[in-house]
Amino acid sequence: MHSEKTVSDEEQRVIEYVRDIKGFYTHLIYYIVIISALFAINYLFYPGYIWAVWAAFGWGIGVISHGLSVFEVFSPFSPNWERKQIEKRLGKKL
């Protein structure tokens, strides 16, 4: 006998949110590790010019925007926006 557990819409939203948080922290860890390596390479081979700061700055903007979006500090595409777009395209209220 196969038992399937159904997941409510609310549970699905929470699952997706937790996955988004996990994705952000993974992104942040990659940023820290790779930028640290770039600064080490920069220091060892090109100590006269700190070029790694440009990579840190550019990627840092991406990490910050990812965090702001995930933690809903600023998100132009909020769940409310998504719901309105779906309702508009389906022609009915959800």
N, C-alpha and C positions, 0 to 999 in steps of 0.2 A: 504494500500500500504506500503510495507516494503522497506525502503531505506537503502542500505548498503554503507558505506563509505570505499573506498579502500585506503590502506595505501601504499605509495611508499616504495621502498627498503631503500631509505635514511631516510625517517621518521621512519621506523622500526628500523634501526640502532640507531637513536637518542633515540627512546623509550627504547631500550635495554640498551643503555649507561646510561640514566637517572636512570633506574632500578638498574644498577650496582652501580652507585653512592649512591643511596638510601640504597642498601645492605651494602656498606662499612660504611656509617654513622651509620646504625643500629648496625653493628658489633662493631664499635668504642664505641657507647653508652653502649652496653652490657659489653664490656671490662672495661670501666670506672666504671660502677656500681658494677660489680661483683668483680673486683680487689679491689675496695675501701672497699667493704664488707669483703673480705678476709683479708685485712690489719687491719680492725677494729677487726675482730675475733682474728687475730694474736696478736694484741696489748693487747686485753682484757684477753686472756687466756694463751698466751705463749710469754710474753714480753721479755724473755731472748734470744729468737732465732727468727729472722725475716725470717720465711720460706715463707711468701707470696711473697717475691721478686722473688722466683723461678717460681711461677705461672705467675706473672706479666711479667717476662722475656720471658718465653716460649710462652705465648699467645701474648705478644707484638710483637714477631717476626712474628707471623701469621697476626696480624693487619697491621704491616708495609708492609709485602709482598702483602696483599690484596690491600692496598692503592696504592702501586707502580704499581700493575697490573691494577687497575681500572683507575687511572689517567695516565696510559700509560707512566710512567717514565721509567719503565723497564718491558717489557712484551715479553717473547720469543714467545708467541702465539698471535701476533698482528692480526688485521683484514686482513692485507695483507697476512700473513701466512695462515690464514683460507681460503682466496680466492684461493691461490695457491694450497692448499690441495684439495679443492673442484674441481678445474679445473683439477687437476691431476687424481682424481678418476672418474670424468665424461668424461675425455678425450677431453674437449673442453674449450675454453675461455669463461669467464663470462662477 
